[in-house]
Amino acid sequence: MTEAFAVGDTVRLRSGGPLMTVNEKAQGGGLVCVWFAGSDVKHHSFRPEALESAQRAAVADEDAITADE
């Protein structure tokens, strides 16, 4: 099931990567996200199915760390 994201939500790719902010909803159902790479601001449109909420990502990261211990 695809999560519903709103402009301003903090997200991350399900495959990992930097935290990003949903900046706008693109035509065709994509979400334009922005993030920093060093001092550069990057942006790209992603399908919602490729994203997860930052809160869910943090829980997954914590579970992975606990499993390694």
The first five atom37 places (N, CA, C, CB, O) and aatype in JSON, in Angstrom:
{
  "aatype": [12, 16, 6, 0, 13, 0, 19, 7, 3, 16, 19, 1, 10, 1, 15, 7, 7, 14, 10, 12, 16, 19, 2, 6, 11, 0, 5, 7, 7, 7, 10, 19, 4, 19, 17, 13, 0, 7, 15, 3, 19, 11, 8, 8, 15, 13, 1, 14, 6, 0, 10, 6, 15, 0, 5, 1, 0, 0, 19, 0, 3, 6, 3, 0, 9, 16, 0, 3, 6],
  "atom_mask": [
    [1, 1, 1, 1, 1],
    [1, 1, 1, 1, 1],
    [1, 1, 1, 1, 1],
    [1, 1, 1, 1, 1],
    [1, 1, 1, 1, 1],
    [1, 1, 1, 1, 1],
    [1, 1, 1, 1, 1],
    [1, 1, 1, 0, 1],
    [1, 1, 1, 1, 1],
    [1, 1, 1, 1, 1],
    [1, 1, 1, 1, 1],
    [1, 1, 1, 1, 1],
    [1, 1, 1, 1, 1],
    [1, 1, 1, 1, 1],
    [1, 1, 1, 1, 1],
    [1, 1, 1, 0, 1],
    [1, 1, 1, 0, 1],
    [1, 1, 1, 1, 1],
    [1, 1, 1, 1, 1],
    [1, 1, 1, 1, 1],
    [1, 1, 1, 1, 1],
    [1, 1, 1, 1, 1],
    [1, 1, 1, 1, 1],
    [1, 1, 1, 1, 1],
    [1, 1, 1, 1, 1],
    [1, 1, 1, 1, 1],
    [1, 1, 1, 1, 1],
    [1, 1, 1, 0, 1],
    [1, 1, 1, 0, 1],
    [1, 1, 1, 0, 1],
    [1, 1, 1, 1, 1],
    [1, 1, 1, 1, 1],
    [1, 1, 1, 1, 1],
    [1, 1, 1, 1, 1],
    [1, 1, 1, 1, 1],
    [1, 1, 1, 1, 1],
    [1, 1, 1, 1, 1],
    [1, 1, 1, 0, 1],
    [1, 1, 1, 1, 1],
    [1, 1, 1, 1, 1],
    [1, 1, 1, 1, 1],
    [1, 1, 1, 1, 1],
    [1, 1, 1, 1, 1],
    [1, 1, 1, 1, 1],
    [1, 1, 1, 1, 1],
    [1, 1, 1, 1, 1],
    [1, 1, 1, 1, 1],
    [1, 1, 1, 1, 1],
    [1, 1, 1, 1, 1],
    [1, 1, 1, 1, 1],
    [1, 1, 1, 1, 1],
    [1, 1, 1, 1, 1],
    [1, 1, 1, 1, 1],
    [1, 1, 1, 1, 1],
    [1, 1, 1, 1, 1],
    [1, 1, 1, 1, 1],
    [1, 1, 1, 1, 1],
    [1, 1, 1, 1, 1],
    [1, 1, 1, 1, 1],
    [1, 1, 1, 1, 1],
    [1, 1, 1, 1, 1],
    [1, 1, 1, 1, 1],
    [1, 1, 1, 1, 1],
    [1, 1, 1, 1, 1],
    [1, 1, 1, 1, 1],
    [1, 1, 1, 1, 1],
    [1, 1, 1, 1, 1],
    [1, 1, 1, 1, 1],
    [1, 1, 1, 1, 1]
  ],
  "atom_positions": [
    [[0.84, -1.18, 0.0], [0.0, 0.0, 0.0], [0.89, 1.25, 0.0], [-0.96, 0.0, 1.23], [1.84, 1.33, 0.77]],
    [[0.58, 2.2, -0.84], [1.35, 3.43, -0.97], [0.92, 4.42, 0.12], [1.18, 4.06, -2.38], [-0.27, 4.63, 0.34]],
    [[1.9, 5.02, 0.78], [1.61, 6.04, 1.77], [1.19, 7.33, 1.07], [2.83, 6.29, 2.69], [1.63, 7.61, -0.04]],
    [[0.35, 8.1, 1.73], [-0.03, 9.42, 1.21], [0.91, 10.45, 1.83], [-1.54, 9.76, 1.54], [1.0, 10.57, 3.05]],
    [[1.6, 11.17, 0.98], [2.54, 12.19, 1.44], [2.01, 13.57, 1.1], [3.93, 11.98, 0.81], [1.33, 13.77, 0.09]],
    [[2.32, 14.52, 1.97], [1.92, 15.91, 1.76], [3.16, 16.77, 1.59], [1.05, 16.42, 2.95], [4.25, 16.39, 2.03]],
    [[3.01, 17.92, 0.96], [4.11, 18.87, 0.85], [4.59, 19.2, 2.26], [3.66, 20.17, 0.07], [3.79, 19.51, 3.15]],
    [[5.9, 19.15, 2.45], [6.51, 19.41, 3.75], [6.88, 18.16, 4.51], [0.0, 0.0, 0.0], [7.63, 18.24, 5.49]],
    [[6.37, 16.99, 4.1], [6.72, 15.73, 4.77], [8.19, 15.4, 4.53], [5.82, 14.58, 4.27], [8.74, 15.71, 3.47]],
    [[8.81, 14.78, 5.51], [10.18, 14.3, 5.38], [10.13, 12.83, 5.01], [10.99, 14.53, 6.7], [9.46, 12.03, 5.67]],
    [[10.86, 12.48, 3.95], [10.81, 11.12, 3.4], [12.21, 10.64, 3.07], [9.91, 11.07, 2.14], [13.18, 11.4, 3.14]],
    [[12.3, 9.36, 2.72], [13.55, 8.76, 2.25], [13.19, 7.68, 1.25], [14.4, 8.19, 3.44], [12.11, 7.1, 1.33]],
    [[14.08, 7.41, 0.31], [13.86, 6.3, -0.59], [13.8, 5.0, 0.2], [14.97, 6.24, -1.67], [14.55, 4.83, 1.17]],
    [[12.94, 4.09, -0.19], [12.85, 2.8, 0.48], [14.19, 2.06, 0.43], [11.75, 1.95, -0.14], [14.48, 1.26, 1.32]],
    [[14.98, 2.31, -0.58], [16.28, 1.66, -0.72], [17.37, 2.35, 0.1], [16.69, 1.61, -2.17], [18.52, 1.89, 0.11]],
    [[17.03, 3.44, 0.78], [18.0, 4.17, 1.59], [18.35, 5.5, 0.95], [0.0, 0.0, 0.0], [17.8, 5.88, -0.08]],
    [[19.27, 6.2, 1.57], [19.69, 7.49, 1.05], [19.4, 8.61, 2.02], [0.0, 0.0, 0.0], [18.99, 8.37, 3.15]],
    [[19.59, 9.85, 1.57], [19.42, 11.0, 2.46], [17.95, 11.27, 2.76], [20.05, 12.23, 1.84], [17.05, 10.86, 2.01]],
    [[17.72, 11.97, 3.85], [16.38, 12.46, 4.14], [16.06, 13.57, 3.15], [16.25, 12.96, 5.61], [16.92, 14.38, 2.81]],
    [[14.81, 13.6, 2.7], [14.37, 14.59, 1.71], [13.06, 15.19, 2.18], [14.22, 13.95, 0.29], [12.35, 14.6, 3.0]],
    [[12.74, 16.36, 1.66], [11.47, 17.02, 1.95], [10.63, 17.04, 0.68], [11.7, 18.46, 2.49], [11.12, 17.39, -0.39]],
    [[9.36, 16.66, 0.82], [8.45, 16.74, -0.32], [8.2, 18.22, -0.57], [7.09, 15.96, -0.07], [7.7, 18.93, 0.3]],
    [[8.55, 18.69, -1.77], [8.46, 20.11, -2.11], [7.19, 20.44, -2.89], [9.67, 20.52, -2.91], [6.61, 21.51, -2.73]],
    [[6.77, 19.51, -3.75], [5.55, 19.72, -4.53], [5.08, 18.41, -5.13], [5.78, 20.77, -5.64], [5.84, 17.45, -5.24]],
    [[3.83, 18.39, -5.52], [3.28, 17.24, -6.23], [3.42, 17.51, -7.72], [1.78, 16.98, -5.83], [2.97, 18.54, -8.22]],
    [[4.05, 16.58, -8.42], [4.31, 16.72, -9.85], [3.15, 16.14, -10.66], [5.63, 16.04, -10.24], [2.34, 15.38, -10.14]],
    [[3.1, 16.51, -11.92], [2.12, 15.93, -12.81], [2.37, 14.44, -12.93], [2.15, 16.61, -14.2], [3.52, 13.99, -12.87]],
    [[1.31, 13.67, -13.09], [1.46, 12.23, -13.23], [1.58, 11.49, -11.91], [0.0, 0.0, 0.0], [1.82, 10.29, -11.9]],
    [[1.4, 12.2, -10.8], [1.41, 11.54, -9.5], [2.74, 11.48, -8.79], [0.0, 0.0, 0.0], [2.82, 10.95, -7.68]],
    [[3.8, 12.01, -9.41], [5.11, 12.0, -8.75], [5.2, 13.06, -7.66], [0.0, 0.0, 0.0], [4.35, 13.94, -7.55]],
    [[6.23, 12.94, -6.86], [6.5, 13.91, -5.8], [7.89, 14.49, -6.01], [6.38, 13.24, -4.39], [8.87, 13.74, -6.12]],
    [[7.98, 15.8, -6.08], [9.28, 16.46, -6.2], [9.84, 16.64, -4.8], [9.16, 17.84, -6.95], [9.24, 17.29, -3.94]],
    [[11.01, 16.04, -4.58], [11.66, 16.11, -3.28], [12.94, 16.92, -3.39], [11.95, 14.7, -2.73], [13.58, 16.94, -4.44]],
    [[13.31, 17.58, -2.3], [14.56, 18.34, -2.23], [15.39, 17.84, -1.06], [14.29, 19.86, -2.09], [14.85, 17.4, -0.04]],
    [[16.73, 17.91, -1.22], [17.64, 17.51, -0.17], [18.98, 18.18, -0.41], [17.79, 15.96, -0.12], [19.22, 18.75, -1.48]],
    [[19.85, 18.11, 0.59], [21.19, 18.68, 0.48], [22.2, 17.59, 0.23], [21.56, 19.48, 1.74], [22.14, 16.52, 0.84]],
    [[23.12, 17.85, -0.67], [24.31, 17.02, -0.9], [25.48, 17.94, -0.65], [24.34, 16.37, -2.37], [25.93, 18.66, -1.55]],
    [[25.99, 17.93, 0.58], [26.97, 18.92, 0.99], [26.28, 20.27, 1.08], [0.0, 0.0, 0.0], [25.3, 20.41, 1.82]],
    [[26.75, 21.26, 0.34], [26.1, 22.57, 0.34], [25.2, 22.75, -0.89], [27.15, 23.68, 0.38], [24.59, 23.81, -1.06]],
    [[25.12, 21.73, -1.74], [24.28, 21.8, -2.94], [22.86, 21.33, -2.65], [24.88, 20.96, -4.07], [22.65, 20.32, -1.97]],
    [[21.9, 22.06, -3.16], [20.49, 21.65, -3.05], [20.16, 20.82, -4.28], [19.53, 22.89, -2.91], [20.35, 21.26, -5.41]],
    [[19.66, 19.63, -4.05], [19.29, 18.72, -5.14], [17.77, 18.56, -5.14], [19.99, 17.33, -4.98], [17.12, 18.76, -4.12]],
    [[17.2, 18.21, -6.28], [15.77, 17.93, -6.37], [15.52, 16.9, -7.47], [14.97, 19.23, -6.64], [16.26, 16.83, -8.45]],
    [[14.49, 16.12, -7.28], [14.14, 15.09, -8.26], [12.71, 14.67, -7.99], [15.12, 13.85, -8.17], [12.21, 14.79, -6.87]],
    [[12.04, 14.18, -9.02], [10.68, 13.66, -8.88], [10.74, 12.15, -8.68], [9.82, 14.03, -10.13], [11.43, 11.44, -9.42]],
    [[10.03, 11.66, -7.68], [9.99, 10.24, -7.36], [8.55, 9.76, -7.34], [10.67, 9.97, -5.99], [7.63, 10.51, -7.03]],
    [[8.36, 8.5, -7.68], [7.04, 7.87, -7.53], [6.81, 7.64, -6.03], [6.95, 6.52, -8.34], [7.73, 7.25, -5.32]],
    [[5.61, 7.87, -5.55], [5.33, 7.68, -4.12], [5.67, 6.27, -3.62], [3.88, 7.97, -3.85], [6.04, 6.1, -2.46]],
    [[5.54, 5.27, -4.49], [5.82, 3.9, -4.09], [7.3, 3.68, -3.74], [5.42, 2.95, -5.21], [7.64, 2.72, -3.05]],
    [[8.16, 4.57, -4.21], [9.6, 4.45, -3.94], [10.01, 5.12, -2.64], [10.39, 5.05, -5.09], [11.17, 5.03, -2.24]],
    [[9.06, 5.79, -1.97], [9.38, 6.57, -0.77], [8.75, 5.97, 0.48], [8.9, 8.0, -0.95], [7.75, 5.26, 0.42]],
    [[9.37, 6.28, 1.62], [8.79, 5.95, 2.91], [8.94, 7.18, 3.81], [9.47, 4.68, 3.55], [9.81, 8.01, 3.58]],
    [[8.09, 7.28, 4.82], [8.17, 8.41, 5.73], [9.48, 8.34, 6.5], [6.96, 8.45, 6.69], [9.99, 7.25, 6.76]],
    [[10.02, 9.47, 6.87], [11.27, 9.52, 7.63], [11.1, 8.83, 8.97], [11.73, 10.97, 7.82], [12.03, 8.2, 9.46]],
    [[9.93, 8.94, 9.57], [9.68, 8.29, 10.85], [9.76, 6.77, 10.7], [8.3, 8.71, 11.41], [10.36, 6.09, 11.53]],
    [[9.15, 6.24, 9.65], [9.21, 4.8, 9.39], [10.65, 4.38, 9.1], [8.28, 4.4, 8.21], [11.09, 3.32, 9.54]],
    [[11.39, 5.21, 8.37], [12.78, 4.91, 8.05], [13.63, 4.86, 9.32], [13.36, 5.95, 7.07], [14.49, 3.99, 9.45]],
    [[13.39, 5.77, 10.25], [14.14, 5.8, 11.5], [13.88, 4.55, 12.32], [13.78, 7.04, 12.31], [14.81, 4.0, 12.92]],
    [[12.65, 4.09, 12.37], [12.31, 2.87, 13.1], [13.0, 1.67, 12.46], [10.77, 2.66, 13.14], [13.52, 0.81, 13.17]],
    [[13.0, 1.6, 11.14], [13.66, 0.5, 10.43], [15.16, 0.51, 10.71], [13.39, 0.6, 8.92], [15.76, -0.55, 10.91]],
    [[15.77, 1.7, 10.72], [17.2, 1.8, 11.02], [17.5, 1.32, 12.43], [17.69, 3.25, 10.84], [18.47, 0.61, 12.66]],
    [[16.66, 1.72, 13.39], [16.85, 1.32, 14.77], [16.7, -0.2, 14.92], [15.85, 2.06, 15.68], [17.46, -0.83, 15.65]],
    [[15.72, -0.76, 14.25], [15.53, -2.22, 14.3], [16.74, -2.94, 13.72], [14.26, -2.63, 13.53], [17.15, -3.98, 14.25]],
    [[17.33, -2.43, 12.65], [18.5, -3.05, 12.04], [19.7, -2.99, 12.98], [18.83, -2.36, 10.7], [20.47, -3.95, 13.07]],
    [[19.86, -1.89, 13.67], [20.98, -1.76, 14.62], [20.8, -2.74, 15.77], [21.08, -0.32, 15.16], [21.76, -3.4, 16.18]],
    [[19.59, -2.84, 16.28], [19.31, -3.75, 17.39], [19.54, -5.21, 16.98], [17.86, -3.57, 17.88], [20.05, -6.01, 17.76]],
    [[19.18, -5.54, 15.75], [19.36, -6.91, 15.26], [20.84, -7.27, 15.13], [18.66, -7.07, 13.9], [21.21, -8.44, 15.27]],
    [[21.68, -6.28, 14.86], [23.11, -6.52, 14.71], [23.81, -6.73, 16.05], [23.76, -5.37, 13.98], [24.92, -7.26, 16.1]],
    [[23.18, -6.32, 17.13], [23.84, -6.42, 18.45], [23.77, -7.8, 19.03], [23.21, -5.45, 19.42], [24.26, -8.03, 20.13]]
  ]
}
